[in-house]
């Protein structure tokens, strides 16, 4: 009972901190254009994205860096994950994510680091004087670096903190920012089959662009009636980060030691876009094979168009994982993961990942 009270206190504190932000702006579609760094809302990992990132309560290992950082505390030893995502197939946008986590020792927690990079390819430079292009190309670069720590405070309570460095840049302008994620998980039941989780994500100071791309050469009249040429630098309007609050629960149906079915649900409160509800289902054959699917609903989802729904994604997601163990007792091995996310435009989003546990 004491552990339960401790967990409830932690959950209350997280909710209390998040309430003012949520009360002021949550789900406000009219403010969606005022937020930036929307890449923070992209799940780059194949495992959890295969059922709509519904695993706030039961996130496990490196995937927890997106869903709920507290889940990284379940890392048994060393985990390495590399995932490639064909984002909105046909748009020529790709995402690469690499992560590494290491258990520091008994009761010392888990330290993790990950890098997510978005590649937009080459884009033609156009100006007011040359709208047709022929001025060369530029390459936007989005880079997120995560440094995280998670720890098991008891057999039931897990918590974690993630610090993010956000970088967005082109050749002559860039913006940088720092954001924080915090999360807790509570596990209960005779066989640890009931799980709850809360995660507060992307809380940070506003970002703004600076650089030579915001300057221009202008003529300013002086007191001597002569015109002098000056370089004038414009200041960029700052933009907020897309903070979110995620609340989830899951239940494991344990048919036997070999078979598991997990039902999961998640509510996501978005500061600048519509709130979302996700339901997911996963079947696992021990740690050799698992298959999963999920559906994410938000207001206007069934409108059938991006303009009316406010989201390019159709809601459905699915995926699977196949693992080959090195040591069955320690559950170490190599695995391949795949996920698909349906979209109204293009040909969906596809992710393929390789995971090592040792």
C-alpha positions as CSV (number, residue, x, y, z in Angstrom):
1,X,0.0,0.0,0.0
2,X,2.9,2.4,0.8
3,X,4.2,1.8,-2.7
4,X,0.8,2.7,-4.2
5,X,0.6,5.9,-2.2
6,X,4.1,6.9,-3.4
7,X,3.1,6.3,-7.0
8,X,-0.1,8.3,-6.6
9,X,1.9,11.2,-5.2
10,X,4.3,11.2,-8.1
11,X,1.5,11.0,-10.6
12,X,-0.3,13.9,-8.8
13,X,2.8,16.1,-9.0
14,X,3.3,15.4,-12.7
15,X,-0.4,16.2,-13.4
16,X,-0.2,19.3,-11.2
17,X,2.8,20.7,-13.1
18,X,1.2,19.9,-16.4
19,X,-2.3,21.3,-15.6
20,X,-1.6,25.0,-16.1
21,X,-0.1,24.3,-19.6
22,X,-2.9,21.9,-20.5
23,X,-5.7,24.1,-19.2
24,X,-4.4,27.1,-21.3
25,X,-3.7,25.5,-24.6
26,X,-4.5,21.8,-24.9
27,X,-6.2,20.7,-28.1
28,X,-6.4,24.2,-29.5
29,X,-6.3,23.7,-33.3
30,X,-6.4,27.4,-33.9
31,X,-2.9,27.7,-32.4
32,X,-1.3,24.9,-34.3
33,X,0.6,27.3,-36.5
34,X,2.2,28.9,-33.4
35,X,4.2,25.8,-32.5
36,X,7.5,24.6,-34.0
37,X,9.8,21.7,-33.7
38,X,7.0,19.4,-34.8
39,X,9.5,16.6,-35.4
40,X,9.4,16.1,-31.6
41,X,6.0,14.5,-32.2
42,X,7.4,11.9,-34.5
43,X,8.1,8.4,-33.1
44,X,11.3,7.2,-34.8
45,X,11.2,3.6,-33.4
46,X,9.7,0.7,-35.3
47,X,8.5,-1.3,-32.3
48,X,6.3,1.2,-30.5
49,X,5.1,3.0,-33.7
50,X,3.7,-0.3,-34.8
51,X,0.7,0.1,-32.5
52,X,0.4,3.9,-32.5
53,X,2.8,4.6,-29.6
54,X,0.2,3.4,-27.2
55,X,2.7,2.0,-24.8
56,X,3.0,4.8,-22.3
57,X,2.3,2.3,-19.5
58,X,4.3,-0.6,-20.8
59,X,7.2,1.0,-22.7
60,X,10.3,-1.1,-22.5
61,X,14.0,-0.3,-23.4
62,X,15.1,2.3,-25.9
63,X,11.6,2.6,-27.4
64,X,10.6,4.3,-24.1
65,X,12.7,7.4,-25.1
66,X,9.6,8.4,-27.1
67,X,6.6,6.8,-25.3
68,X,7.6,7.2,-21.7
69,X,11.2,7.5,-20.5
70,X,10.5,5.7,-17.3
71,X,10.3,2.4,-19.3
72,X,14.0,2.6,-20.1
73,X,14.6,1.5,-16.5
74,X,13.6,-2.1,-17.6
75,X,16.8,-2.4,-19.7
76,X,18.4,-5.6,-18.5
77,X,22.0,-5.0,-19.8
78,X,23.0,-3.2,-23.0
79,X,20.6,-2.3,-25.8
80,X,21.5,-0.9,-29.2
81,X,18.8,0.1,-31.7
82,X,19.0,1.5,-35.3
83,X,15.8,2.4,-37.2
84,X,15.3,3.8,-40.7
85,X,12.0,5.4,-41.5
86,X,10.6,6.1,-45.0
87,X,8.5,9.1,-43.9
88,X,5.4,9.6,-46.0
89,X,6.6,7.3,-48.8
90,X,6.8,9.3,-52.0
91,X,7.8,12.6,-50.3
92,X,11.5,11.7,-50.3
93,X,11.8,12.4,-46.6
94,X,13.7,9.9,-44.4
95,X,14.4,9.6,-40.7
96,X,17.3,7.8,-39.1
97,X,17.4,7.0,-35.4
98,X,20.2,5.4,-33.3
99,X,20.0,4.7,-29.6
100,X,22.2,3.1,-27.0
101,X,21.3,2.3,-23.4
102,X,23.3,0.7,-20.6
103,X,22.4,-0.6,-17.2
104,X,24.8,1.0,-14.7
105,X,24.6,-1.7,-12.1
106,X,22.2,-3.1,-9.4
107,X,19.9,-0.3,-8.3
108,X,21.9,2.3,-10.1
109,X,19.5,2.9,-13.0
110,X,20.0,3.0,-16.8
111,X,21.7,5.6,-18.9
112,X,20.7,6.1,-22.5
113,X,21.5,8.3,-25.5
114,X,19.8,8.6,-28.9
115,X,20.1,10.6,-32.0
116,X,17.3,11.3,-34.5
117,X,18.0,12.9,-37.9
118,X,15.6,13.9,-40.6
119,X,16.7,14.2,-44.2
120,X,14.6,16.2,-46.6
121,X,16.9,15.9,-49.7
122,X,17.8,18.8,-51.9
123,X,15.3,21.7,-52.3
124,X,15.6,24.3,-55.1
125,X,16.4,27.8,-54.0
126,X,13.8,30.4,-55.1
127,X,13.7,34.1,-54.5
128,X,11.4,37.0,-55.4
129,X,13.8,37.9,-58.2
130,X,14.2,34.3,-59.4
131,X,10.9,32.4,-58.5
132,X,11.7,29.8,-61.1
133,X,14.8,28.6,-59.3
134,X,18.1,28.0,-61.0
135,X,19.9,29.4,-57.9
136,X,21.2,26.2,-56.5
137,X,19.8,23.9,-53.8
138,X,19.7,23.8,-50.0
139,X,19.4,20.9,-47.5
140,X,17.3,21.4,-44.4
141,X,18.6,19.5,-41.4
142,X,16.7,18.5,-38.3
143,X,18.6,16.8,-35.5
144,X,17.5,15.8,-32.0
145,X,19.9,14.5,-29.4
146,X,18.6,12.8,-26.3
147,X,20.4,12.1,-23.0
148,X,18.2,10.1,-20.6
149,X,18.3,8.4,-17.2
150,X,15.8,6.0,-15.7
151,X,15.6,4.1,-12.5
152,X,13.5,1.5,-10.7
153,X,12.6,2.9,-7.3
154,X,10.9,-0.3,-6.3
155,X,9.4,-3.4,-7.9
156,X,6.4,-1.3,-8.8
157,X,7.5,2.2,-9.4
158,X,9.8,3.4,-12.3
159,X,10.8,6.9,-13.3
160,X,12.9,8.7,-15.8
161,X,14.1,12.0,-17.2
162,X,15.2,12.9,-20.7
163,X,17.0,16.0,-21.8
164,X,16.7,16.9,-25.5
165,X,18.9,19.1,-27.7
166,X,16.9,20.3,-30.7
167,X,18.6,21.7,-33.8
168,X,16.9,22.9,-37.0
169,X,19.0,24.5,-39.7
170,X,19.5,25.4,-43.3
171,X,22.7,26.9,-44.8
172,X,22.2,30.4,-43.6
173,X,19.8,30.2,-40.7
174,X,19.4,27.9,-37.7
175,X,17.5,27.5,-34.4
176,X,18.4,25.5,-31.3
177,X,16.5,24.7,-28.1
178,X,16.4,22.4,-25.1
179,X,13.4,20.4,-23.9
180,X,12.7,18.0,-21.1
181,X,10.7,14.8,-20.8
182,X,9.7,13.2,-17.5
183,X,7.7,10.0,-16.9
184,X,6.6,7.5,-14.3
185,X,5.3,3.9,-14.5
186,X,3.4,1.9,-11.9
187,X,3.2,-1.9,-12.2
188,X,0.9,-4.1,-10.1
189,X,-1.0,-7.4,-10.2
190,X,-0.1,-10.9,-9.1
191,X,1.9,-11.4,-12.3
192,X,2.8,-7.7,-12.9
193,X,0.1,-7.8,-15.6
194,X,-1.4,-4.3,-14.9
195,X,0.5,-1.2,-15.8
196,X,-0.1,2.5,-15.6
197,X,2.0,5.4,-17.0
198,X,2.2,9.2,-17.2
199,X,4.7,11.1,-19.3
200,X,5.2,14.9,-19.8
201,X,7.1,15.6,-23.0
202,X,8.7,18.5,-24.9
203,X,8.7,21.1,-22.1
204,X,11.1,23.8,-22.9
205,X,11.8,27.5,-23.7
206,X,10.7,29.0,-27.0
207,X,13.0,28.7,-30.1
208,X,13.8,31.3,-32.8
209,X,15.9,31.4,-35.9
210,X,19.1,33.4,-36.3
211,X,21.7,33.7,-39.0
212,X,22.7,35.5,-42.2
213,X,19.5,34.3,-43.9
214,X,17.6,36.9,-41.9
215,X,19.8,39.9,-43.0
216,X,19.6,42.0,-46.1
217,X,21.4,45.0,-47.7
218,X,19.4,48.2,-47.4
219,X,19.8,51.9,-48.0
220,X,19.3,54.3,-45.1
221,X,19.1,58.1,-45.6
222,X,21.6,60.0,-43.4
223,X,21.5,63.6,-42.2
224,X,23.7,64.8,-45.0
225,X,21.1,63.6,-47.5
226,X,23.5,60.9,-48.7
227,X,22.3,57.3,-48.9
228,X,24.5,54.8,-47.2
229,X,24.3,51.0,-47.7
230,X,23.9,49.0,-44.5
231,X,23.4,45.4,-43.6
232,X,20.1,45.1,-41.7
233,X,19.3,42.0,-39.7
234,X,15.8,41.0,-39.0
235,X,14.7,39.3,-35.8
236,X,12.8,36.1,-36.1
237,X,9.5,35.5,-34.1
238,X,10.0,32.9,-31.5
239,X,7.9,29.7,-31.4
240,X,6.8,27.3,-28.7
241,X,7.6,23.7,-28.4
242,X,4.8,21.1,-28.9
243,X,4.4,20.0,-25.3
244,X,2.3,17.0,-24.6
245,X,0.9,15.0,-21.7
246,X,0.4,11.3,-22.1
247,X,-1.6,9.0,-19.8
248,X,-1.8,5.3,-20.5
249,X,-2.7,1.9,-19.1
250,X,-2.2,-1.7,-20.2
251,X,-3.2,-5.2,-19.2
252,X,-1.4,-8.5,-20.1
253,X,-3.4,-11.6,-20.7
254,X,-0.9,-14.4,-19.9
255,X,-2.2,-17.6,-21.6
256,X,1.0,-19.4,-20.6
257,X,4.7,-18.8,-20.2
258,X,5.0,-18.8,-24.0
259,X,2.0,-16.7,-25.0
260,X,1.0,-13.1,-24.1
261,X,-1.7,-10.8,-25.3
262,X,-1.5,-7.1,-24.3
263,X,-4.4,-4.6,-24.4
264,X,-3.3,-1.0,-24.1
265,X,-4.9,2.4,-24.2
266,X,-3.4,5.9,-24.2
267,X,-4.7,9.5,-24.1
268,X,-2.5,12.3,-25.4
269,X,-3.2,15.9,-24.6
270,X,-1.5,18.1,-27.2
271,X,-0.8,21.8,-26.4
272,X,-1.3,23.1,-30.0
273,X,-3.1,20.4,-31.9
274,X,-6.1,18.1,-31.3
275,X,-6.0,15.6,-28.4
276,X,-5.8,11.9,-29.3
277,X,-7.0,8.6,-28.0
278,X,-5.1,5.4,-29.0
279,X,-6.1,1.7,-28.5
280,X,-3.6,-1.1,-29.2
281,X,-3.3,-4.9,-29.2
282,X,-0.2,-7.0,-29.2
283,X,0.5,-10.7,-29.3
284,X,3.9,-12.1,-28.3
285,X,5.3,-15.6,-28.5
286,X,7.8,-15.3,-25.7
287,X,10.5,-12.9,-27.0
288,X,10.8,-14.7,-30.3
289,X,8.0,-13.1,-32.2
290,X,5.4,-10.4,-31.7
291,X,2.7,-8.7,-33.8
292,X,0.8,-5.6,-32.9
293,X,-1.7,-3.1,-34.2
294,X,-3.3,0.1,-33.0
295,X,-5.7,2.9,-34.0
296,X,-5.4,6.6,-33.0
297,X,-8.5,8.7,-33.0
298,X,-8.8,12.5,-32.9
299,X,-11.7,14.9,-33.6
300,X,-12.4,14.9,-37.4
301,X,-10.6,11.7,-38.0
302,X,-13.3,10.2,-40.2
303,X,-13.5,13.3,-42.4
304,X,-11.2,11.6,-44.9
305,X,-9.1,14.6,-45.8
306,X,-6.1,16.2,-44.2
307,X,-7.7,19.7,-44.2
308,X,-10.7,18.6,-42.2
309,X,-9.0,16.0,-39.9
310,X,-5.9,18.2,-39.2
311,X,-3.7,15.1,-39.5
312,X,-2.0,13.4,-42.5
313,X,-2.3,10.0,-40.7
314,X,-5.3,7.8,-41.1
315,X,-5.1,6.4,-37.6
316,X,-4.3,2.7,-38.3
317,X,-0.8,1.3,-37.5
318,X,0.6,-2.2,-37.4
319,X,4.0,-3.9,-37.0
320,X,5.9,-7.0,-36.0
321,X,9.2,-8.1,-34.4
322,X,11.3,-11.2,-34.9
323,X,14.1,-12.0,-32.5
324,X,16.9,-14.6,-32.5
325,X,18.2,-15.2,-28.9
326,X,21.9,-15.5,-28.0
327,X,21.1,-16.7,-24.5
328,X,17.5,-17.7,-23.6
329,X,18.0,-17.3,-19.9
330,X,19.3,-13.8,-20.1
331,X,17.0,-12.9,-23.0
332,X,19.8,-11.5,-25.1
333,X,19.8,-11.5,-28.9
334,X,19.2,-9.7,-32.2
335,X,15.9,-8.6,-33.5
336,X,14.3,-7.1,-36.6
337,X,11.3,-4.8,-36.3
338,X,8.9,-3.3,-38.8
339,X,6.0,-0.8,-38.6
340,X,3.5,0.7,-41.0
341,X,1.5,3.9,-40.4
342,X,-1.4,4.6,-42.7
343,X,-1.7,8.1,-44.2
344,X,-4.3,10.0,-46.3
345,X,-1.6,11.2,-48.7
346,X,1.4,9.4,-50.1
347,X,1.9,5.7,-49.5
348,X,2.1,5.5,-45.7
349,X,5.1,5.6,-43.4
350,X,7.3,2.6,-43.1
351,X,10.0,1.9,-40.4
352,X,12.5,-0.9,-40.2
353,X,14.8,-1.4,-37.2
354,X,17.5,-3.7,-35.9
355,X,17.8,-4.2,-32.2
356,X,20.7,-5.8,-30.2
357,X,20.4,-6.9,-26.5
358,X,23.4,-8.3,-24.7
